[in-house]
């Protein structure tokens, strides 16, 4: 779900959706955004041919050239920094090349509008060669805020997964006008884990994913601590803000939830690097005893509502947490 401090903006779990494709004869476009790399099941066939865990088009029989394409609505609008076109298990049927276009579209464009869209899409990745059964990685050098992308494959074939790695660019003018508090740490609002003491069983980005956790694997869980100390994770908020209330959810964690937790905040420059060792952290939520498989509303320390840019969740001594919500109000004018 994360790559070098970037979020998969197109992942199905954050709302990404494959909207329309030129062809999906052998395997549906929806597979592109599914979790994992795709699997191969020997001997499994459908009425149209071999079952494949990806998006696969029929063989082109027209004139030389041409391409197939798929348009994806990003779950989180943002600036795209890299993509992965994974051809896992596609060997003699993978495309020879791909390219990627991006667009900032308003509203919910219809499939017909998307089919004829032209000038709205801007090239982000020129035609580039693909290797079969490989995670093909490409850097993107553009600061365009995209809501949709168009993957082209040349001339046809199959792709297992598409990952659109980028930085969230929410509409903060609209969010800042909300009448109530917003979740400043949410991944869809630009929240991002920057550092952690441990992520042996599952990564901390799960803490700030939309919706409730699906199971124990959909949270942040550390290994069993055998020495002194405690585990922690540092999160950069999507926007500098004043924290009003905190929710910490240990759903699905029953014999492995932390004994207690606390939350600290700091107000420093918001970059992709974690705050330095000299950073002064102040208490937002005092150390509080936790319960198994429960949602906790944690009281913010009186007088601790001055703006922060980062928070540090401490869990004692170790264990698993499903979700963290940091509700507050944007401090700076947008």
C-alpha positions as CSV (number, residue, x, y, z in Angstrom):
1,X,0.0,0.0,0.0
2,X,3.0,2.3,0.5
3,X,6.2,2.8,-1.5
4,X,8.9,5.2,-0.3
5,X,6.5,7.5,1.5
6,X,4.0,7.4,-1.3
7,X,0.4,6.1,-1.3
8,X,-1.3,3.9,-3.9
9,X,-3.8,6.5,-5.0
10,X,-5.7,4.0,-7.2
11,X,-6.1,1.1,-4.7
12,X,-9.6,-0.3,-4.5
13,X,-9.5,0.0,-0.7
14,X,-9.2,3.8,-0.9
15,X,-12.0,4.1,-3.6
16,X,-10.1,3.6,-6.8
17,X,-12.2,2.2,-9.6
18,X,-11.5,1.0,-13.2
19,X,-14.3,2.8,-15.0
20,X,-14.1,1.8,-18.7
21,X,-11.8,-0.1,-21.0
22,X,-11.4,-0.6,-24.7
23,X,-11.7,-4.4,-24.2
24,X,-11.7,-6.9,-21.4
25,X,-12.5,-10.2,-23.2
26,X,-10.3,-12.6,-21.2
27,X,-10.2,-10.9,-17.8
28,X,-11.9,-7.9,-16.2
29,X,-10.4,-4.5,-15.7
30,X,-11.5,-4.5,-12.0
31,X,-8.6,-6.9,-11.2
32,X,-6.1,-4.1,-11.9
33,X,-6.7,-2.5,-8.6
34,X,-7.1,-5.5,-6.4
35,X,-4.7,-6.2,-3.5
36,X,-1.7,-8.5,-3.9
37,X,0.2,-9.3,-7.2
38,X,-2.3,-11.7,-8.6
39,X,-2.4,-15.5,-8.5
40,X,-2.2,-18.2,-11.1
41,X,-4.3,-21.3,-10.9
42,X,-3.2,-24.2,-13.1
43,X,-6.0,-25.7,-15.2
44,X,-8.7,-23.1,-14.4
45,X,-10.6,-22.0,-17.5
46,X,-13.6,-19.9,-18.3
47,X,-15.8,-20.1,-21.4
48,X,-13.5,-17.5,-22.9
49,X,-10.2,-19.1,-22.2
50,X,-7.6,-19.4,-19.4
51,X,-8.7,-17.7,-16.2
52,X,-6.2,-14.9,-15.4
53,X,-6.0,-12.7,-12.3
54,X,-5.6,-9.3,-14.1
55,X,-6.9,-7.3,-17.0
56,X,-6.5,-9.1,-20.3
57,X,-7.7,-8.0,-23.8
58,X,-8.2,-10.2,-26.9
59,X,-5.6,-10.4,-29.6
60,X,-5.7,-7.5,-32.1
61,X,-6.3,-8.6,-35.7
62,X,-6.6,-5.1,-37.3
63,X,-3.9,-3.0,-39.0
64,X,-0.4,-2.7,-37.6
65,X,-0.2,-0.5,-34.5
66,X,-3.1,0.4,-32.2
67,X,-3.5,-0.1,-28.5
68,X,-5.9,-1.1,-25.7
69,X,-6.7,1.2,-22.8
70,X,-8.3,1.4,-19.4
71,X,-9.4,4.6,-17.5
72,X,-9.2,4.5,-13.8
73,X,-10.7,7.0,-11.3
74,X,-8.3,7.5,-8.5
75,X,-9.6,6.9,-5.0
76,X,-7.5,9.8,-3.8
77,X,-6.7,12.7,-6.2
78,X,-3.1,13.6,-6.1
79,X,0.3,14.2,-7.7
80,X,1.6,11.0,-9.3
81,X,5.3,10.2,-8.6
82,X,5.7,6.7,-9.8
83,X,3.7,3.7,-11.2
84,X,4.0,0.0,-11.2
85,X,2.6,-2.0,-14.1
86,X,2.8,-5.6,-12.8
87,X,2.6,-8.3,-15.4
88,X,2.8,-11.1,-12.8
89,X,1.9,-14.5,-14.5
90,X,1.5,-12.9,-17.9
91,X,4.4,-14.3,-19.9
92,X,3.5,-15.0,-23.5
93,X,0.5,-12.7,-23.4
94,X,1.9,-9.5,-21.8
95,X,1.9,-6.1,-23.7
96,X,5.2,-5.1,-25.3
97,X,4.8,-1.5,-23.9
98,X,2.6,0.9,-22.0
99,X,2.0,4.6,-21.5
100,X,0.1,6.6,-18.9
101,X,-2.0,9.8,-19.2
102,X,-3.5,11.8,-16.3
103,X,-6.5,14.2,-16.1
104,X,-8.1,16.5,-13.5
105,X,-11.8,15.9,-14.2
106,X,-14.8,17.4,-12.3
107,X,-17.9,15.6,-11.2
108,X,-18.6,12.0,-12.2
109,X,-18.0,11.8,-16.0
110,X,-20.0,9.2,-17.8
111,X,-18.4,6.2,-19.6
112,X,-19.3,7.8,-22.9
113,X,-17.5,11.0,-22.0
114,X,-14.5,9.1,-20.9
115,X,-14.4,7.1,-24.1
116,X,-14.1,10.3,-26.2
117,X,-12.0,12.3,-23.8
118,X,-8.9,13.6,-25.6
119,X,-7.5,17.0,-24.7
120,X,-8.4,16.6,-21.0
121,X,-5.7,13.9,-20.6
122,X,-2.0,14.8,-20.4
123,X,0.8,12.4,-21.0
124,X,2.6,11.5,-17.8
125,X,4.6,8.5,-19.1
126,X,5.5,8.1,-22.7
127,X,5.4,4.7,-24.4
128,X,7.8,2.5,-22.4
129,X,8.7,-1.2,-22.8
130,X,7.3,-3.9,-20.5
131,X,8.7,-7.2,-19.4
132,X,6.5,-10.2,-18.8
133,X,6.0,-11.7,-15.3
134,X,7.6,-8.6,-13.7
135,X,6.8,-5.5,-11.6
136,X,7.6,-2.9,-14.1
137,X,8.4,0.4,-12.3
138,X,8.4,3.8,-13.8
139,X,9.1,7.3,-12.4
140,X,6.7,10.1,-13.2
141,X,8.0,13.6,-13.5
142,X,4.9,15.8,-13.3
143,X,3.2,17.9,-10.7
144,X,-0.2,17.6,-12.3
145,X,-3.0,16.9,-9.8
146,X,-4.9,14.0,-11.3
147,X,-8.3,12.6,-10.5
148,X,-8.2,10.0,-13.4
149,X,-5.5,8.1,-15.3
150,X,-5.6,6.3,-18.6
151,X,-3.3,3.3,-19.0
152,X,-2.5,2.3,-22.6
153,X,-1.1,-1.1,-23.5
154,X,0.6,-1.8,-26.9
155,X,-0.8,-3.5,-28.8
156,X,-2.9,-5.8,-26.5
157,X,-2.4,-8.4,-23.7
158,X,-2.6,-8.7,-20.0
159,X,-1.6,-6.7,-16.9
160,X,-2.1,-8.2,-13.4
161,X,-2.0,-5.0,-11.3
162,X,-1.6,-1.2,-11.7
163,X,-0.2,0.8,-8.8
164,X,-0.4,4.6,-8.9
165,X,2.1,5.9,-6.3
166,X,1.7,9.5,-5.3
167,X,1.0,12.3,-2.8
168,X,-2.6,13.1,-1.9
169,X,-3.8,16.5,-3.0
170,X,-7.3,16.9,-1.4
171,X,-9.5,19.9,-2.0
172,X,-8.5,21.8,1.2
173,X,-10.6,24.8,0.4
174,X,-13.7,22.7,0.6
175,X,-12.6,20.6,3.5
176,X,-11.6,23.7,5.6
177,X,-15.2,25.0,5.2
178,X,-16.6,22.0,6.9
179,X,-18.8,22.9,9.9
180,X,-17.3,20.2,12.1
181,X,-13.9,18.7,12.8
182,X,-12.2,16.6,10.1
183,X,-9.8,13.7,10.4
184,X,-6.4,15.5,10.0
185,X,-4.5,12.2,9.8
186,X,-6.7,10.4,7.2
187,X,-4.8,9.1,4.2
188,X,-7.4,10.7,1.9
189,X,-6.5,14.0,3.5
190,X,-2.8,13.6,3.0
191,X,-1.9,11.9,6.3
192,X,1.3,9.8,6.0
193,X,3.4,7.5,8.3
194,X,7.0,8.8,8.4
195,X,8.7,6.5,10.9
196,X,7.9,3.6,13.2
197,X,9.7,1.5,15.8
198,X,8.4,-1.7,14.3
199,X,6.0,-3.0,11.7
200,X,6.7,-6.7,11.7
201,X,3.2,-8.0,11.2
202,X,1.5,-5.1,9.4
203,X,2.3,-1.6,8.3
204,X,1.1,1.6,10.0
205,X,-0.5,3.1,6.9
206,X,-3.4,0.8,7.8
207,X,-4.1,3.0,10.8
208,X,-5.3,5.9,8.6
209,X,-7.1,4.0,5.9
210,X,-10.8,4.8,5.2
211,X,-13.5,2.8,6.8
212,X,-13.4,0.1,9.5
213,X,-10.7,-2.6,9.5
214,X,-11.5,-5.8,7.8
215,X,-9.5,-8.2,10.0
216,X,-6.5,-8.3,12.2
217,X,-4.2,-7.9,9.2
218,X,-5.8,-4.6,8.4
219,X,-4.1,-2.6,11.1
220,X,-0.6,-1.8,12.6
221,X,0.9,-4.6,14.6
222,X,4.4,-4.9,16.1
223,X,6.3,-8.0,17.2
224,X,6.4,-9.1,20.8
225,X,8.8,-6.8,22.7
226,X,11.2,-8.8,24.8
227,X,13.2,-5.9,26.2
228,X,12.5,-2.4,27.7
229,X,10.8,0.4,26.0
230,X,7.6,0.7,23.9
231,X,6.6,0.9,20.2
232,X,5.5,4.1,18.4
233,X,4.7,5.6,15.0
234,X,5.1,9.1,13.7
235,X,2.4,10.4,11.4
236,X,2.5,13.7,9.4
237,X,-1.0,15.3,9.3
238,X,-2.5,16.2,6.0
239,X,-2.7,19.8,7.2
240,X,-1.5,21.7,10.3
241,X,-4.4,21.8,12.7
242,X,-5.7,21.9,16.3
243,X,-6.6,18.5,17.6
244,X,-10.0,18.3,19.4
245,X,-10.6,14.6,19.9
246,X,-8.9,11.3,19.2
247,X,-10.3,7.8,18.4
248,X,-8.2,4.7,18.7
249,X,-9.7,1.4,17.6
250,X,-8.4,-2.1,18.6
251,X,-11.1,-4.0,16.7
252,X,-9.9,-7.6,15.9
253,X,-7.0,-7.3,18.4
254,X,-8.0,-9.5,21.3
255,X,-5.0,-11.3,22.8
256,X,-2.5,-8.9,21.3
257,X,-3.8,-5.3,21.9
258,X,-1.5,-2.8,23.7
259,X,-1.9,-2.4,27.4
260,X,-2.1,1.4,27.0
261,X,-1.4,4.2,24.6
262,X,-0.7,7.9,24.5
263,X,-0.5,10.6,21.7
264,X,2.0,13.5,21.3
265,X,2.2,16.3,18.8
266,X,4.7,18.7,17.5
267,X,4.6,21.8,15.2
268,X,7.5,21.7,12.7
269,X,8.0,22.0,9.0
270,X,5.9,19.4,7.2
271,X,8.3,17.5,4.9
272,X,8.7,13.9,3.9
273,X,11.3,13.4,6.6
274,X,10.3,12.6,10.2
275,X,10.9,15.3,12.8
276,X,14.5,15.4,14.1
277,X,15.8,14.2,17.4
278,X,15.7,17.7,18.8
279,X,12.0,18.1,18.2
280,X,9.9,19.0,21.3
281,X,6.9,16.8,21.5
282,X,4.0,17.8,23.8
283,X,1.3,15.6,25.2
284,X,-2.1,15.5,23.5
285,X,-3.5,12.4,25.1
286,X,-2.0,11.1,28.3
287,X,-1.2,7.4,28.7
288,X,-4.6,5.6,28.8
289,X,-5.4,2.0,29.4
290,X,-6.9,0.2,26.4
291,X,-9.4,-2.7,26.0
292,X,-9.4,-5.5,23.5
293,X,-11.5,-5.4,20.4
294,X,-12.9,-2.0,21.2
295,X,-13.2,1.6,19.9
296,X,-11.8,4.2,22.4
297,X,-12.6,7.9,22.5
298,X,-9.5,9.5,24.1
299,X,-9.7,12.9,25.8
300,X,-7.3,15.5,24.6
301,X,-5.2,17.1,27.4
302,X,-6.7,20.4,28.6
303,X,-4.7,23.3,27.0
304,X,-3.2,21.1,24.4
305,X,-5.1,22.4,21.4
306,X,-2.5,24.6,19.8
307,X,-1.8,23.6,16.2
308,X,0.4,20.6,15.4
309,X,1.8,19.2,12.1
310,X,2.7,15.7,13.3
311,X,1.5,13.3,15.9
312,X,3.3,10.4,17.6
313,X,1.2,7.4,18.8
314,X,2.9,5.5,21.6
315,X,1.7,2.0,22.4
316,X,2.8,0.2,25.6
317,X,4.6,-2.1,25.4
318,X,3.7,-3.5,21.9
319,X,0.7,-5.0,20.0
320,X,-1.8,-4.1,17.4
321,X,-4.1,-1.1,16.6
322,X,-6.7,-1.2,13.9
323,X,-7.4,2.5,13.3
324,X,-6.4,6.0,14.5
325,X,-8.6,9.1,13.9
326,X,-7.2,12.5,14.8
327,X,-10.2,14.9,14.6
328,X,-9.4,18.6,14.5
329,X,-9.7,21.9,12.6
330,X,-7.3,23.4,10.0
331,X,-5.2,26.1,11.6
332,X,-3.9,28.0,8.6
333,X,-5.9,29.8,6.0
334,X,-6.3,27.7,2.8
